Structures are given as C-alpha cells and as structure tokens.
Amino acid sequence: MADRILVLYGSYRSDRRGIRLADFLVSRLGQKGAAAELIDAKAVGLPMLDRMYKEHGPGTAPTNMEALATKIREADAFVFVAGEYNWGVQPGLKNLTDHFLEEWFWRPAAIASYSFGRIAGARSSTAWRATLGEMGMVVISSTLTVGPVHEALDPAGHPTGAAGEALVRAFGRFADDLAWWTEAARSQRAKTPPPY
C-alpha cells in the first residue's frame, strides 16, 4: 500500500514561487511510490482561525474544513512546505494547520523550507519544528532547504542549475527518512493504540 502523504503549502501571494517546491515534492514522492497530494491553503480557503474543527458540533463544520479533516486523519505522513516571512512562519500555512489538532497526532512530519535568499527558509524550518511537535507529530531529522527557490526550480517545478542539482541530491535522503518514519508509525499504531 502506498504511503498517503499530504504536501501542505501556504502562500497566498499572487506571484507564488514556493508552489514550485510543492509541485516538485508531490511529483518526486509519487515517483518513489507514495500517494502524495497537494493541500494548498489558498485553494482550501479556510477563514482566519475563529473556531477549530473540533469546536464545531458534529456535522456543522464548513464543508472545506470537514473535507480537509478527513484527509488529515487518513494520511500516513505530512510534508510542510514552509516559506520564510521575516524570520518566521508563513501565516497562511500556520492558519490552516491551527484549525486542527488531534487529526495530526501520531504521524511523522517533514519540513521543506524555501526563500528567495541563500538562507533558504532555515529559520522558518526551525520555528515549524517546535510547532509541529507541539501538535502531536514526530518531525523527522532530515530537512530540505531551498534557496533561492526561483533559481532552484522552474515554473513547472523542475530542478534547474546548481541549486536544483543540490535539491535533487538532498531529496533522496529526505524522502527515505520520511518513508522510514511513516512505516514505523504505521506499524506502531497497528500494534499498540496511542496512549491518548
């Protein structure tokens, strides 16, 4: 059975460059045998957080929120495509993530960060590690840092130049690390119910 992986992306900008990295990840994870699906926060269109999914009565959550809750619960793992905004996290992705809590539990998460500069979103990646851990996910040790993102990937998400070559080299370990933790978590959940 293929690993069901949600690739979550959160930019709301009109000229989104990070979507190239999200598309690259969906494609490359698929080539490695995973069933990867892009979750684009802008396309999902959740409002600014007022009530979490669990704070809606049964059957009363907005349709888009209910559909995403189902996808999160059914996923085996997550990849967060984390743009860096002023040394911090992208508000669109954070808003989408915060609508849910228990739905994320007991699955691995990976972080692929990006920026227009050579730091490649590393500060955003660091911030996301704490957030995702607090939200019940096991964050894998391998990360991808891509920058400048517009030099590493063309508009179709294909690697270009030296930065693209570096991304391709790093992707193998990243994907293998995520696959290992995905299988470990799935096996453990099947063997022993989570403690809460």
Backbone as a printed PyTorch tensor [residue, N CA C, xyz], in Angstrom:
tensor([[[  0.8380,  -1.1870,   0.0000],
         [  0.0000,   0.0000,   0.0000],
         [  0.8850,   1.2550,   0.0000]],

        [[  0.5890,   2.1830,  -0.8590],
         [  1.3750,   3.4100,  -0.9700],
         [  1.1680,   4.3000,   0.2480]],

        [[  2.2550,   4.9430,   0.6890],
         [  2.1500,   5.9200,   1.7720],
         [  1.3090,   7.0880,   1.2950]],

        [[  0.3110,   7.4540,   2.0800],
         [ -0.5340,   8.6090,   1.7700],
         [  0.0900,   9.8290,   2.4290]],

        [[  0.6290,  10.7240,   1.6210],
         [  1.3570,  11.8800,   2.1300],
         [  0.6740,  13.1610,   1.6640]],

        [[  0.3620,  14.0290,   2.6120],
         [ -0.1640,  15.3470,   2.2790],
         [  0.9900,  16.3300,   2.2520]],

        [[  1.1140,  17.0630,   1.1530],
         [  2.1140,  18.1110,   0.9990],
         [  1.3750,  19.4270,   1.1810]],

        [[  1.6470,  20.1160,   2.2870],
         [  0.8930,  21.3060,   2.6690],
         [  1.6670,  22.5720,   2.3340]],

        [[  0.9890,  23.4940,   1.6370],
         [  1.6190,  24.7230,   1.1500],
         [  0.7330,  25.9020,   1.5160]],

        [[  1.3470,  27.0440,   1.9110],
         [  0.5220,  28.0940,   2.4740],
         [  0.6410,  29.4950,   1.9670]],

        [[  1.2820,  29.7590,   0.8410],
         [  1.3920,  31.1320,   0.3710],
         [  0.0770,  31.6110,  -0.2410]],

        [[ -0.2710,  32.8500,   0.0700],
         [ -1.4400,  33.4980,  -0.5290],
         [ -1.0270,  34.5810,  -1.5260]],

        [[  0.2360,  34.7350,  -1.7900],
         [  0.7070,  35.7790,  -2.7010],
         [  0.2250,  35.5280,  -4.1300]],

        [[  0.1340,  36.5980,  -4.9010],
         [ -0.3040,  36.4370,  -6.2950],
         [  0.7910,  35.8210,  -7.1480]],

        [[  2.0600,  36.1010,  -6.8400],
         [  3.1810,  35.5430,  -7.5930],
         [  3.9070,  34.5390,  -6.6870]],

        [[  3.3450,  33.3350,  -6.5950],
         [  3.8440,  32.3440,  -5.6480],
         [  4.9750,  31.5360,  -6.2650]],

        [[  6.1480,  31.6050,  -5.6750],
         [  7.2890,  30.8360,  -6.1650],
         [  7.4380,  29.5160,  -5.4150]],

        [[  7.0030,  29.4800,  -4.1630],
         [  7.1290,  28.2620,  -3.3700],
         [  6.2790,  27.1120,  -3.8860]],

        [[  5.2550,  27.4240,  -4.6750],
         [  4.4240,  26.3630,  -5.2500],
         [  5.2740,  25.4440,  -6.1290]],

        [[  6.3790,  25.9680,  -6.6530],
         [  7.2970,  25.1500,  -7.4470],
         [  7.8660,  24.0110,  -6.5930]],

        [[  8.2190,  24.3340,  -5.3560],
         [  8.7520,  23.3150,  -4.4550],
         [  7.6600,  22.3170,  -4.0800]],

        [[  6.4590,  22.7960,  -3.8240],
         [  5.3470,  21.8900,  -3.5090],
         [  5.0980,  20.9280,  -4.6700]],

        [[  5.0800,  21.4580,  -5.8960],
         [  4.8650,  20.6020,  -7.0690],
         [  6.0000,  19.5950,  -7.2400]],

        [[  7.2350,  20.0350,  -7.0290],
         [  8.3940,  19.1390,  -7.1030],
         [  8.2210,  17.9870,  -6.1120]],

        [[  7.8390,  18.3070,  -4.8850],
         [  7.7020,  17.2790,  -3.8490],
         [  6.5980,  16.2830,  -4.1780]],

        [[  5.4570,  16.7610,  -4.6240],
         [  4.3680,  15.8550,  -4.9960],
         [  4.8240,  14.9180,  -6.1030]],

        [[  5.4870,  15.4730,  -7.1110],
         [  5.9530,  14.6600,  -8.2330],
         [  6.9980,  13.6420,  -7.7930]],

        [[  8.0150,  14.0840,  -7.0790],
         [  9.1130,  13.1890,  -6.6920],
         [  8.6720,  12.1440,  -5.6750]],

        [[  7.8040,  12.5020,  -4.7470],
         [  7.2780,  11.4990,  -3.8110],
         [  6.4660,  10.4560,  -4.5720]],

        [[  5.7150,  10.8940,  -5.5630],
         [  4.9670,   9.9590,  -6.4050],
         [  5.8800,   9.0100,  -7.1540]],

        [[  6.9990,   9.5280,  -7.6520],
         [  7.9590,   8.6800,  -8.3540],
         [  8.5680,   7.6270,  -7.4260]],

        [[  8.6030,   7.9200,  -6.1250],
         [  9.1400,   6.9580,  -5.1560],
         [  8.0540,   6.0070,  -4.6460]],

        [[  6.8540,   6.1120,  -5.2110],
         [  5.7940,   5.1690,  -4.8720],
         [  4.7690,   5.6520,  -3.8730]],

        [[  4.8890,   6.8780,  -3.3950],
         [  3.9160,   7.4180,  -2.4410],
         [  2.6940,   7.9670,  -3.1810]],

        [[  1.5780,   8.0080,  -2.4760],
         [  0.3830,   8.6840,  -2.9780],
         [  0.3890,  10.0750,  -2.3510]],

        [[  1.0330,  11.0130,  -3.0250],
         [  1.2040,  12.3650,  -2.4960],
         [  0.1430,  13.2840,  -3.0710]],

        [[ -0.3830,  14.1460,  -2.2170],
         [ -1.4340,  15.0880,  -2.6240],
         [ -1.1010,  16.4690,  -2.1030]],

        [[ -1.2270,  17.4700,  -2.9570],
         [ -1.0120,  18.8550,  -2.5660],
         [ -2.2410,  19.3850,  -1.8340]],

        [[ -2.0040,  19.9870,  -0.6800],
         [ -3.0340,  20.7360,   0.0390],
         [ -2.5870,  22.1900,   0.0170]],

        [[ -3.2540,  22.9910,  -0.7780],
         [ -2.9170,  24.3950,  -0.9800],
         [ -3.8510,  25.2300,  -0.1040]],

        [[ -3.2910,  25.8690,   0.9120],
         [ -4.1110,  26.6320,   1.8640],
         [ -4.9770,  27.6730,   1.1630]],

        [[ -4.4350,  28.3230,   0.1500],
         [ -5.2000,  29.3450,  -0.5720],
         [ -6.4070,  28.7230,  -1.2660]],

        [[ -6.2160,  27.5480,  -1.8690],
         [ -7.3140,  26.8700,  -2.5610],
         [ -8.3440,  26.3210,  -1.5800]],

        [[ -7.8780,  25.8090,  -0.4310],
         [ -8.8090,  25.2940,   0.5790],
         [ -9.6680,  26.4290,   1.1130]],

        [[ -9.0580,  27.5730,   1.3810],
         [ -9.7990,  28.7800,   1.7320],
         [-10.4160,  28.7980,   3.1160]],

        [[ -9.7250,  28.2730,   4.1180],
         [-10.2560,  28.3750,   5.4750],
         [-10.1790,  29.8290,   5.9400]],

        [[-11.1320,  30.2640,   6.7760],
         [-11.0750,  31.6410,   7.2790],
         [ -9.9510,  31.7830,   8.2960]],

        [[ -9.6580,  33.0100,   8.7040],
         [ -8.7600,  33.2010,   9.8390],
         [ -9.3700,  32.4500,  11.0180]],

        [[ -8.5170,  31.8030,  11.7830],
         [ -8.9840,  30.9160,  12.8370],
         [ -9.8930,  31.6350,  13.8290]],

        [[-11.1050,  31.1270,  13.9240],
         [-12.0650,  31.5500,  14.9350],
         [-12.3910,  30.3430,  15.8040]],

        [[-12.8330,  29.2630,  15.1530],
         [-13.1030,  28.0130,  15.8610],
         [-12.3670,  26.8810,  15.1650]],

        [[-11.7020,  26.0630,  15.9790],
         [-11.0360,  24.8830,  15.4270],
         [-12.0790,  23.8900,  14.9490]],

        [[-11.6510,  22.9620,  14.1180],
         [-12.5410,  21.9190,  13.6170],
         [-13.2810,  21.2240,  14.7540]],

        [[-12.5610,  20.8730,  15.8220],
         [-13.1630,  20.1380,  16.9350],
         [-14.1730,  20.9740,  17.7230]],

        [[-14.1740,  22.2820,  17.5300],
         [-15.1110,  23.1460,  18.2440],
         [-16.4470,  23.2980,  17.5170]],

        [[-16.5490,  22.7090,  16.3500],
         [-17.8220,  22.6640,  15.6320],
         [-18.5650,  21.4180,  16.0800]],

        [[-19.8640,  21.5070,  16.1850],
         [-20.6460,  20.3210,  16.5050],
         [-20.5820,  19.3130,  15.3700]],

        [[-20.8540,  18.0400,  15.6580],
         [-20.8370,  17.0090,  14.6060],
         [-21.7030,  17.4270,  13.4100]],

        [[-21.0820,  17.3860,  12.2260],
         [-21.8120,  17.7130,  11.0010],
         [-22.0240,  19.1900,  10.7520]],

        [[-21.4300,  20.0650,  11.5830],
         [-21.6660,  21.5030,  11.4040],
         [-20.4460,  22.2730,  10.9170]],

        [[-19.3060,  21.6180,  10.7900],
         [-18.1050,  22.3030,  10.2830],
         [-18.3150,  22.6650,   8.8190]],

        [[-17.7160,  23.7630,   8.3660],
         [-17.7990,  24.0970,   6.9430],
         [-17.3120,  22.9220,   6.0810]],

        [[-17.8760,  22.7850,   4.9060],
         [-17.5790,  21.6510,   4.0320],
         [-16.0910,  21.5100,   3.7470]],

        [[-15.4160,  22.6260,   3.4520],
         [-13.9870,  22.5540,   3.1280],
         [-13.1660,  22.1100,   4.3500]],

        [[-13.5690,  22.5200,   5.5370],
         [-12.8760,  22.1190,   6.7580],
         [-13.1070,  20.6350,   7.0440]],

        [[-14.3190,  20.1800,   6.8570],
         [-14.6430,  18.7670,   7.0690],
         [-13.8630,  17.8770,   6.1010]],

        [[-13.8020,  18.2940,   4.8490],
         [-13.0860,  17.5050,   3.8520],
         [-11.6010,  17.4210,   4.1800]],

        [[-11.0210,  18.5290,   4.6190],
         [ -9.6060,  18.5240,   4.9570],
         [ -9.3560,  17.7090,   6.2260]],

        [[-10.2290,  17.7820,   7.2020],
         [-10.0800,  16.9650,   8.4190],
         [-10.0330,  15.4840,   8.0610]],

        [[-10.8770,  15.0620,   7.1430],
         [-10.8840,  13.6590,   6.7060],
         [ -9.5580,  13.2980,   6.0500]],

        [[ -9.0460,  14.1710,   5.1800],
         [ -7.7730,  13.8870,   4.5090],
         [ -6.6270,  13.8000,   5.5120]],

        [[ -6.6220,  14.6840,   6.4970],
         [ -5.5560,  14.6660,   7.5030],
         [ -5.6210,  13.3710,   8.3090]],

        [[ -6.8150,  12.9970,   8.7450],
         [ -6.9600,  11.7580,   9.5340],
         [ -6.5260,  10.5300,   8.7380]],

        [[ -6.7520,  10.5190,   7.4400],
         [ -6.4340,   9.3550,   6.6080],
         [ -4.9850,   9.3300,   6.1330]],

        [[ -4.2580,  10.4200,   6.3050],
         [ -2.8720,  10.4900,   5.8240],
         [ -1.9380,   9.6770,   6.7090]],

        [[ -0.8750,   9.1950,   6.0930],
         [  0.1840,   8.4890,   6.8200],
         [  1.2870,   9.4330,   7.2680]],

        [[  1.4750,  10.5390,   6.5570],
         [  2.5540,  11.4750,   6.8540],
         [  2.2580,  12.8170,   6.1890]],

        [[  3.0490,  13.8100,   6.6110],
         [  2.8560,  15.1730,   6.1210],
         [  4.1890,  15.7920,   5.7390]],

        [[  4.1620,  16.6240,   4.7000],
         [  5.3090,  17.4560,   4.3520],
         [  4.8180,  18.9000,   4.3620]],

        [[  5.4590,  19.7230,   5.1760],
         [  5.1180,  21.1400,   5.2740],
         [  6.1070,  21.9360,   4.4330]],

        [[  5.5880,  22.6110,   3.4100],
         [  6.4050,  23.4380,   2.5270],
         [  6.3710,  24.8410,   3.1230]],

        [[  7.4690,  25.1890,   3.7950],
         [  7.4830,  26.3340,   4.6910],
         [  8.2610,  27.5030,   4.1150]],

        [[  7.5410,  28.4980,   3.6560],
         [  8.1820,  29.7370,   3.2530],
         [  8.5660,  30.5380,   4.4870]],

        [[  9.5730,  31.3890,   4.3470],
         [ 10.0270,  32.2080,   5.4800],
         [  9.5890,  33.6440,   5.2730]],

        [[  8.8360,  34.1400,   6.2320],
         [  8.3860,  35.5280,   6.2070],
         [  9.0020,  36.2360,   7.4090]],

        [[  9.9180,  37.1600,   7.1780],
         [ 10.5190,  37.9480,   8.2560],
         [ 11.0340,  37.0920,   9.4080]],

        [[ 11.8060,  36.0750,   9.0570],
         [ 12.4090,  35.1400,  10.0170],
         [ 11.3860,  34.2210,  10.6550]],

        [[ 10.1730,  34.2130,  10.1930],
         [  9.1410,  33.4110,  10.8320],
         [  8.3600,  32.5640,   9.8440]],

        [[  7.2270,  32.0700,  10.3320],
         [  6.4180,  31.1470,   9.5440],
         [  5.4410,  31.9010,   8.6580]],

        [[  5.0180,  31.2370,   7.6260],
         [  4.0450,  31.7600,   6.6850],
         [  2.6640,  31.7710,   7.3430]],

        [[  1.9800,  32.8970,   7.3860],
         [  0.7000,  32.9480,   8.0850],
         [ -0.3910,  32.0710,   7.4650]],

        [[ -0.4070,  31.9190,   6.1490],
         [ -1.4430,  31.0970,   5.5180],
         [ -1.3370,  29.6290,   5.9100]],

        [[ -0.1040,  29.1040,   5.9390],
         [  0.1010,  27.7100,   6.3240],
         [ -0.1590,  27.5070,   7.8090]],

        [[  0.2720,  28.4530,   8.6250],
         [  0.0370,  28.3560,  10.0740],
         [ -1.4540,  28.3850,  10.3690]],

        [[ -2.1910,  29.2480,   9.7040],
         [ -3.6360,  29.3340,   9.9140],
         [ -4.3180,  28.0190,   9.5530]],

        [[ -3.9570,  27.4430,   8.4090],
         [ -4.5380,  26.1600,   8.0090],
         [ -4.2250,  25.0810,   9.0490]],

        [[ -2.9790,  25.0090,   9.4720],
         [ -2.5430,  23.9860,  10.4270],
         [ -3.2880,  24.1150,  11.7530]],

        [[ -3.4690,  25.3390,  12.2320],
         [ -4.0690,  25.5600,  13.5510],
         [ -5.5540,  25.2230,  13.6340]],

        [[ -6.2120,  25.0360,  12.5120],
         [ -7.6230,  24.6490,  12.5510],
         [ -7.8260,  23.2280,  13.0770]],

        [[ -6.7570,  22.4610,  13.1520],
         [ -6.8530,  21.0500,  13.5360],
         [ -5.8690,  20.7680,  14.6680]],

        [[ -6.0980,  19.6790,  15.3960],
         [ -5.1380,  19.2750,  16.4180],
         [ -5.0320,  17.7580,  16.4630]],

        [[ -6.0020,  17.0910,  17.0620],
         [ -5.9300,  15.6390,  17.1960],
         [ -5.8040,  14.9320,  15.8480]],

        [[ -6.2920,  15.5680,  14.8030],
         [ -6.2160,  14.9660,  13.4700],
         [ -4.7690,  14.7230,  13.0390]],

        [[ -3.8190,  15.4980,  13.5610],
         [ -2.4060,  15.3750,  13.1820],
         [ -1.6650,  14.2960,  13.9630]],

        [[ -2.1930,  13.8810,  15.1000],
         [ -1.4360,  13.0810,  16.0620],
         [ -0.8740,  11.7870,  15.4850]],

        [[  0.2860,  11.3930,  16.0120],
         [  0.9020,  10.0820,  15.8250],
         [  1.3260,   9.7710,  14.3960]],

        [[  1.6770,  10.8070,  13.6310],
         [  2.2000,  10.6400,  12.2850],
         [  3.4390,  11.5060,  12.1140]],

        [[  4.3410,  11.1230,  11.2320],
         [  5.5370,  11.9270,  11.0150],
         [  5.2670,  13.1230,  10.1090]],

        [[  6.0690,  14.1490,  10.3420],
         [  6.0310,  15.3450,   9.5080],
         [  7.4490,  15.6640,   9.0550]],

        [[  7.5550,  16.1670,   7.8440],
         [  8.8250,  16.6210,   7.3000],
         [  8.6700,  18.0810,   6.9000]],

        [[  9.7790,  18.8050,   6.9290],
         [  9.7540,  20.2320,   6.6000],
         [ 10.6640,  20.4920,   5.4080]],

        [[ 10.1000,  21.1320,   4.3970],
         [ 10.8720,  21.5950,   3.2390],
         [ 10.7100,  23.1140,   3.2070]],

        [[ 11.7680,  23.8300,   3.5330],
         [ 11.6730,  25.2860,   3.6120],
         [ 12.2900,  25.9360,   2.3820]],

        [[ 11.8910,  27.1770,   2.1400],
         [ 12.4000,  27.9050,   0.9840],
         [ 12.3580,  29.4010,   1.2430]],

        [[ 13.1640,  30.1080,   0.4910],
         [ 13.1100,  31.5670,   0.4730],
         [ 13.7830,  32.0490,  -0.8030]],

        [[ 13.7560,  33.3500,  -1.0010],
         [ 14.4080,  33.9430,  -2.1690],
         [ 15.9010,  34.0990,  -1.9450]],

        [[ 16.3430,  33.9660,  -0.6990],
         [ 17.7490,  34.1600,  -0.3840],
         [ 18.4790,  32.8600,  -0.1100]],

        [[ 19.7550,  32.9830,   0.2090],
         [ 20.5940,  31.8040,   0.4050],
         [ 20.3410,  31.0950,   1.7230]],

        [[ 19.6560,  31.7440,   2.6740],
         [ 19.3370,  31.0860,   3.9530],
         [ 18.2970,  29.9890,   3.7330]],

        [[ 17.5340,  30.0800,   2.6570],
         [ 16.6390,  29.0110,   2.1910],
         [ 15.5400,  28.6370,   3.1780]],

        [[ 15.0750,  29.6130,   3.9380],
         [ 13.9710,  29.3400,   4.8570],
         [ 14.3520,  28.5860,   6.1080]],

        [[ 15.6330,  28.4980,   6.4150],
         [ 16.0850,  27.6990,   7.5610],
         [ 15.4800,  28.1830,   8.8760]],

        [[ 15.2850,  29.4850,   9.0310],
         [ 14.7070,  29.9980,  10.2850],
         [ 13.2400,  29.6060,  10.3990]],

        [[ 12.5330,  29.5850,   9.2910],
         [ 11.1540,  29.1120,   9.2940],
         [ 11.0950,  27.6300,   9.6550]],

        [[ 12.0080,  26.8690,   9.1030],
         [ 12.0720,  25.4410,   9.3970],
         [ 12.2440,  25.2000,  10.8900]],

        [[ 13.1180,  25.9730,  11.5090],
         [ 13.3490,  25.8360,  12.9520],
         [ 12.0790,  26.1480,  13.7390]],

        [[ 11.3760,  27.1860,  13.3500],
         [ 10.1310,  27.5440,  14.0460],
         [  9.0650,  26.4590,  13.8800]],

        [[  8.9760,  25.8960,  12.6800],
         [  7.9710,  24.8530,  12.4310],
         [  8.2320,  23.5900,  13.2410]],

        [[  9.4930,  23.2610,  13.4980],
         [  9.7990,  22.0420,  14.2620],
         [  9.0880,  22.0570,  15.6160]],

        [[  9.1760,  23.1590,  16.3210],
         [  8.5360,  23.2610,  17.6370],
         [  7.0180,  23.2030,  17.5090]],

        [[  6.4760,  23.8920,  16.5330],
         [  5.0200,  23.9210,  16.3480],
         [  4.4730,  22.5350,  16.0320]],

        [[  5.0980,  21.8360,  15.0890],
         [  4.5950,  20.5260,  14.6830],
         [  4.7520,  19.5010,  15.8010]],

        [[  5.8420,  19.5840,  16.5510],
         [  6.0000,  18.7030,  17.7020],
         [  4.9130,  18.9340,  18.7340]],

        [[  4.5980,  20.1810,  18.9880],
         [  3.5350,  20.5090,  19.9420],
         [  2.1790,  19.9960,  19.4550]],

        [[  2.0080,  19.8970,  18.1510],
         [  0.7400,  19.4540,  17.5860],
         [  0.6780,  17.9390,  17.3970]],

        [[  1.5890,  17.2080,  18.0320],
         [  1.4770,  15.7560,  18.0780],
         [  2.1330,  14.9950,  16.9480]],

        [[  2.9700,  15.6700,  16.1650],
         [  3.6580,  14.9910,  15.0700],
         [  5.1060,  14.7110,  15.4570]],

        [[  5.6670,  13.6580,  14.8890],
         [  7.0940,  13.3810,  15.0280],
         [  7.7740,  14.0280,  13.8290]],

        [[  8.6360,  15.0010,  14.0820],
         [  9.2990,  15.7160,  12.9900],
         [ 10.6060,  15.0010,  12.6670]],

        [[ 10.7410,  14.5710,  11.4190],
         [ 11.9440,  13.8260,  11.0250],
         [ 13.1630,  14.7450,  11.0530]],

        [[ 14.3360,  14.1420,  11.1680],
         [ 15.5520,  14.9450,  11.2810],
         [ 16.0010,  15.5410,   9.9550]],

        [[ 15.7180,  14.8790,   8.8500],
         [ 16.1220,  15.4160,   7.5420],
         [ 15.2040,  16.5550,   7.1370]],

        [[ 15.8080,  17.6130,   6.6400],
         [ 15.0270,  18.7300,   6.1140],
         [ 15.5460,  19.0700,   4.7240]],

        [[ 14.7000,  19.7340,   3.9680],
         [ 15.1340,  20.3290,   2.7020],
         [ 15.1160,  21.8350,   2.8990]],

        [[ 16.1670,  22.5120,   2.4630],
         [ 16.2050,  23.9670,   2.4750],
         [ 16.5550,  24.4050,   1.0580]],

        [[ 15.6740,  25.1810,   0.4700],
         [ 15.8060,  25.5250,  -0.9480],
         [ 15.8720,  27.0390,  -1.1070]],

        [[ 16.9830,  27.5010,  -1.6340],
         [ 17.1100,  28.9190,  -1.8720],
         [ 18.3310,  29.2150,  -2.7290]],

        [[ 18.2170,  30.1650,  -3.5640],
         [ 16.9970,  30.8780,  -3.9090],
         [ 16.0170,  29.9670,  -4.6670]],

        [[ 14.7810,  29.9270,  -4.2280],
         [ 13.8170,  28.9750,  -4.7860],
         [ 13.5770,  29.2160,  -6.2770]],

        [[ 13.5900,  30.4660,  -6.6960],
         [ 13.3350,  30.7750,  -8.1110],
         [ 14.5010,  30.3750,  -9.0100]],

        [[ 15.6710,  30.1080,  -8.4290],
         [ 16.8020,  29.6130,  -9.2140],
         [ 16.8870,  28.0850,  -9.1790]],

        [[ 16.3210,  27.4790,  -8.1470],
         [ 16.4000,  26.0230,  -7.9930],
         [ 15.3520,  25.2830,  -8.8120]],

        [[ 14.2030,  25.9400,  -9.0580],
         [ 13.0850,  25.2670,  -9.7250],
         [ 12.4600,  26.1930, -10.7560]],

        [[ 12.1310,  25.6390, -11.9140],
         [ 11.4480,  26.4470, -12.9250],
         [  9.9530,  26.5040, -12.5960]],

        [[  9.1580,  27.2690, -13.3490],
         [  7.7350,  27.4070, -13.0280],
         [  6.9620,  26.0870, -12.9980]],

        [[  7.4470,  25.0590, -13.6690],
         [  6.7730,  23.7530, -13.6530],
         [  7.2650,  22.8600, -12.5090]],

        [[  8.1760,  23.3710, -11.6850],
         [  8.6860,  22.5880, -10.5750],
         [  9.8220,  21.6560, -10.9390]],

        [[ 10.4820,  21.9060, -12.0730],
         [ 11.6230,  21.0900, -12.4920],
         [ 12.9150,  21.7330, -12.0040]],

        [[ 13.8480,  20.9440, -11.4760],
         [ 15.1040,  21.4850, -10.9730],
         [ 15.9120,  22.1580, -12.0800]],

        [[ 16.5600,  23.2710, -11.7220],
         [ 17.4070,  23.9830, -12.6720],
         [ 18.6880,  24.4230, -11.9700]],

        [[ 19.7600,  24.4600, -12.7080],
         [ 21.0140,  24.9990, -12.2320],
         [ 21.5990,  24.2560, -11.0420]],

        [[ 22.6110,  24.8800, -10.4420],
         [ 23.3160,  24.2720,  -9.3100],
         [ 22.3990,  24.0990,  -8.1040]],

        [[ 21.5230,  25.0710,  -7.8630],
         [ 20.6030,  24.9640,  -6.7270],
         [ 19.6270,  23.8070,  -6.9240]],

        [[ 19.1830,  23.6070,  -8.1510],
         [ 18.3010,  22.4790,  -8.4580],
         [ 18.9960,  21.1470,  -8.2950]],

        [[ 20.2680,  21.0860,  -8.7050],
         [ 21.0490,  19.8580,  -8.5350],
         [ 21.2160,  19.5340,  -7.0530]],

        [[ 21.4570,  20.5440,  -6.2290],
         [ 21.5960,  20.3360,  -4.7870],
         [ 20.2860,  19.8190,  -4.1890]],

        [[ 19.1700,  20.3510,  -4.6590],
         [ 17.8610,  19.8930,  -4.1840],
         [ 17.6480,  18.4230,  -4.5230]],

        [[ 17.9520,  18.0380,  -5.7380],
         [ 17.7780,  16.6390,  -6.1560],
         [ 18.6540,  15.7210,  -5.3090]],

        [[ 19.8930,  16.1260,  -5.0470],
         [ 20.7890,  15.3050,  -4.2160],
         [ 20.2380,  15.1470,  -2.8010]],

        [[ 19.7050,  16.2040,  -2.2280],
         [ 19.2000,  16.1590,  -0.8520],
         [ 17.8590,  15.4340,  -0.7500]],

        [[ 17.0890,  15.4210,  -1.8280],
         [ 15.7370,  14.8510,  -1.7650],
         [ 15.7380,  13.3690,  -1.4110]],

        [[ 16.6780,  12.5950,  -1.9270],
         [ 16.6800,  11.1540,  -1.6770],
         [ 16.7030,  10.8140,  -0.1960]],

        [[ 17.6260,  11.4160,   0.5340],
         [ 17.7040,  11.1640,   1.9860],
         [ 16.4350,  11.6300,   2.6890]],

        [[ 15.9590,  12.8120,   2.3200],
         [ 14.7390,  13.3840,   2.8940],
         [ 13.5640,  12.4130,   2.7210]],

        [[ 13.3610,  11.9390,   1.5070],
         [ 12.2410,  11.0310,   1.2200],
         [ 12.4050,   9.6970,   1.9170]],

        [[ 13.6200,   9.1740,   1.9540],
         [ 13.8610,   7.8930,   2.6150],
         [ 13.6450,   7.9950,   4.1180]],

        [[ 14.0610,   9.0990,   4.7100],
         [ 13.8540,   9.3390,   6.1390],
         [ 12.3580,   9.3880,   6.4420]],

        [[ 11.6120,  10.1180,   5.6340],
         [ 10.1700,  10.2150,   5.8370],
         [  9.5020,   8.8510,   5.6680]],

        [[  9.9130,   8.0920,   4.6690],
         [  9.3230,   6.7660,   4.4510],
         [  9.5890,   5.8410,   5.6260]],

        [[ 10.7930,   5.9020,   6.1950],
         [ 11.1360,   5.0540,   7.3410],
         [ 10.2390,   5.3760,   8.5370]],

        [[ 10.0950,   6.6590,   8.8450],
         [  9.2570,   7.0590,   9.9790],
         [  7.7810,   6.7930,   9.7090]],

        [[  7.3720,   6.9080,   8.4630],
         [  5.9760,   6.6250,   8.1140],
         [  5.6530,   5.1600,   8.3920]],

        [[  6.5330,   4.2750,   7.9560],
         [  6.3300,   2.8450,   8.2020],
         [  6.4140,   2.5320,   9.6930]],

        [[  7.3470,   3.1390,  10.3980],
         [  7.4830,   2.8960,  11.8390],
         [  6.2210,   3.3220,  12.5870]],

        [[  5.7030,   4.4980,  12.2650],
         [  4.4990,   4.9890,  12.9380],
         [  3.2890,   4.1360,  12.5950]],

        [[  3.1570,   3.7470,  11.3380],
         [  2.0220,   2.9060,  10.9220],
         [  2.0770,   1.5590,  11.6460]],

        [[  3.2560,   0.9560,  11.7060],
         [  3.4130,  -0.3370,  12.3770],
         [  3.0970,  -0.2250,  13.8640]],

        [[  3.5780,   0.8310,  14.4850],
         [  3.3270,   1.0070,  15.9230],
         [  1.8480,   1.2460,  16.2040]],

        [[  1.1740,   2.0500,  15.3840],
         [ -0.2600,   2.2970,  15.5840],
         [ -1.0440,   1.0190,  15.4410]],

        [[ -0.6270,   0.1280,  14.5140],
         [ -1.3240,  -1.1420,  14.3070],
         [ -1.1060,  -2.0990,  15.4800]],

        [[  0.0500,  -1.9620,  16.1280],
         [  0.4130,  -2.8770,  17.2070],
         [ -0.1120,  -2.4210,  18.5640]],

        [[ -0.0310,  -1.1300,  18.8190],
         [ -0.3720,  -0.5750,  20.1330],
         [ -1.1750,   0.6890,  19.9640]],

        [[ -2.3570,   0.7790,  20.5570],
         [ -3.1130,   2.0350,  20.4550],
         [ -2.3210,   3.1910,  21.0630]],

        [[ -2.4240,   4.3860,  20.4760],
         [ -1.7520,   5.5380,  21.0710],
         [ -2.1810,   5.7340,  22.5260]],

        [[ -1.2970,   6.2770,  23.3620],
         [ -1.6140,   6.4070,  24.7830],
         [ -2.6820,   7.4350,  25.1060]],

        [[ -3.0080,   8.3110,  24.1650],
         [ -4.1140,   9.2680,  24.3620],
         [ -4.6260,   9.7230,  23.0240]]])
